Structure formats: C-alpha cells, structure tokens
C-alpha cells in the first residue's frame, strides 16, 4: 500500500532533487500552513532517500486516506498527475479529499484562476502532460457533501463518495493516523 509522508528539511529536498536521475521528478509540496514541512508520495520519498540518509518523517499515512473523485466525464488521462502527487498537494492545503472538476455538467471546460495557494480550486497535471486539470479540494466532509450535491446533483455516486469520506476534517485525518 502506498503512503504519503510529511517531512522536513527543505535544504535536503532541494539538494537531492538536483541529483535525481534524469527523467525522474521529486514532487514535494510545501505545507501551506506550517513552514518548513513538505508532503510527498511514496515514489518521491524513495527518490529522496536514494542519495543518503532517509529524510526525517514527521508523519505518514496510507495514500488511500485521501479520497479522489474523478466523476463520469474524466478525460485526458495521459496528462493526469500521479495520484500520490495530487494527494500530497491536497494535504499541503490541509484538505482531506479532492474532486476532478475540469469539465462542468455540460461538458465544457471550467475556467478558474486561483486567488492564492490556499484556494480550494487548483490546477495540476502530469509534468510534460498536455491538457491541464482542475481540482477542488475539500477541508471537511460537510463541505464535500454540499459541493458534490450542487455540482453533481444528478449523480448519486458523487454524494455517496462525499458522505463516505473517512475523516471529518484535516485534524481528524491526522488523529486517525498518528502513532500512539
């Protein structure tokens, strides 16, 4: 099972990124609320640890703890970001889940310019990928239920997905996965 990690030491991350093998990408998302901490997925963690002592882990949680809803209109699969990177990006903004919202209910591309890094709507695609993707992160289960009802009202799977989120909010998500 893949894991997501909260690590520190940005200098080590930057130094090791520079020495990563050609064609590989180390995606470390800075925590938007706690300076000096970074969220990353299993592959990025493995690449970081190849060059020396393992980076210090503050927390790890199973990647499936962060839910992603792709919906019925998913397109441009070749440019989707790696799922661990998407989930690490969601955690960096203290979210618990995300939904793919690139197309509206009429099949038209959604346009959005995020107001800040903490904006719940953000762009993310695979490095070198063609089409961009728009995502909506959720910081609470009730926020997800309301959004999914409003956006996917005719799709009962969307509401079921939102209601089934394992954590109520970010603090609850962390509590569920902290070592005793």
Order of alpha helices (4+ residues) and beta strands (2+ residues): beta-alpha-beta-beta-alpha-beta-beta-alpha-beta-beta-beta-alpha-alpha-alpha
